Structures are given as C-alpha cells and as structure tokens.
Amino acid sequence: MCLGIPGQITEITNREHKLAMVNIGGVKRQINIACIVDEQHPPEKCIGDWVLVHVGFAMNRINEQEAAETLQLLQEIAQSYT
C-alpha cells in the first residue's frame, strides 16, 4: 500500500524538468509533476492544482474538497497516536 499526501502546487520551479513547489500542510517542498502534465494541461496551468504527492511525485490531481477530507483524516490518525 502506498500513501499519497494532498498538496497544492504554488509555483513552477523548473518547466524543462517538470518541477514545482507544493504546499503540504504549510510545508513547502519541490516535487516532480511529470505524471500530471500533458499538452492540454502544461506546467503553467498546474499552479493552484491540488495533487496527491507520493515520494516526491504528483501522482494525480484531486479536487479541493477531496484534499481537505484527506488532510482531516490524516490529522485524526496522527492525533490518535499522541
């Protein structure tokens, strides 16, 4: 089983290498967006998109509500361990 964490793309850092900055719960990190870009959705159109991030790659786009629900569930899981 793998875990994708929701994050929002805030900027494109390297268009040629398909790299972007993503905000995951207030933490910003660089990710690869090669799996979610194509001719109809080039890198510059990804800014603001919510994506599932797994091992530094945006695996697919999700809507904002799905992202919020997933983040809430992850917070509840984390709180159950404290």
C-alpha positions as CSV (number, residue, x, y, z in Angstrom):
1,M,0.0,0.0,0.0
2,C,1.2,3.5,-0.8
3,L,0.2,6.8,0.7
4,G,-0.5,9.9,-1.3
5,I,-0.5,13.2,0.7
6,P,-2.6,16.1,-0.7
7,G,-0.7,19.3,-1.5
8,Q,-1.4,22.4,-3.5
9,I,1.0,23.5,-6.3
10,T,2.2,27.0,-5.6
11,E,4.8,27.6,-8.4
12,I,6.6,26.0,-11.2
13,T,10.3,25.9,-10.3
14,N,11.7,24.3,-13.5
15,R,9.5,23.9,-16.5
16,E,12.0,21.9,-18.5
17,H,12.5,19.3,-15.8
18,K,8.8,19.5,-14.7
19,L,9.5,20.5,-11.2
20,A,7.1,22.5,-9.0
21,M,6.8,23.8,-5.4
22,V,3.9,22.2,-3.4
23,N,2.4,23.3,-0.1
24,I,1.6,20.3,2.1
25,G,0.0,21.4,5.4
26,G,2.2,24.6,5.5
27,V,5.4,22.8,4.5
28,K,6.7,23.6,1.0
29,R,8.8,21.2,-1.0
30,Q,9.8,20.6,-4.6
31,I,8.1,17.8,-6.4
32,N,8.1,16.3,-9.9
33,I,4.9,16.9,-11.9
34,A,5.7,14.9,-15.0
35,C,2.9,12.4,-14.3
36,I,0.2,15.1,-14.4
37,V,1.2,17.3,-17.3
38,D,0.4,16.9,-21.0
39,E,-0.4,19.1,-24.0
40,Q,-3.8,20.0,-22.6
41,H,-2.5,20.8,-19.1
42,P,1.0,22.2,-19.4
43,P,3.1,23.0,-16.2
44,E,2.0,26.7,-16.0
45,K,-1.7,25.5,-15.7
46,C,-0.8,23.4,-12.7
47,I,-0.4,26.3,-10.3
48,G,-3.3,26.1,-7.8
49,D,-4.0,22.5,-8.5
50,W,-4.4,20.0,-5.7
51,V,-2.5,16.8,-6.2
52,L,-1.7,13.6,-4.4
53,V,2.1,13.5,-3.7
54,H,3.9,10.2,-3.3
55,V,7.7,10.0,-2.8
56,G,8.2,13.4,-4.4
57,F,5.9,12.9,-7.4
58,A,2.5,14.4,-8.1
59,M,0.6,11.2,-9.0
60,N,-2.8,12.7,-9.9
61,R,-5.0,15.8,-9.5
62,I,-7.7,15.9,-6.9
63,N,-10.4,18.5,-6.1
64,E,-10.1,20.8,-3.1
65,Q,-12.8,19.0,-1.1
66,E,-11.2,15.6,-1.5
67,A,-7.9,17.2,-0.4
68,A,-9.5,18.8,2.7
69,E,-11.2,15.5,3.7
70,T,-8.0,13.5,3.3
71,L,-5.9,16.0,5.3
72,Q,-8.5,15.9,8.0
73,L,-8.4,12.1,8.2
74,L,-4.6,12.2,8.3
75,Q,-4.8,14.7,11.2
76,E,-7.2,12.5,13.1
77,I,-4.9,9.5,12.6
78,A,-1.9,11.5,13.8
79,Q,-3.8,12.7,16.9
80,S,-4.8,9.1,17.8
81,Y,-1.0,8.3,18.3
82,T,-0.4,11.2,20.7
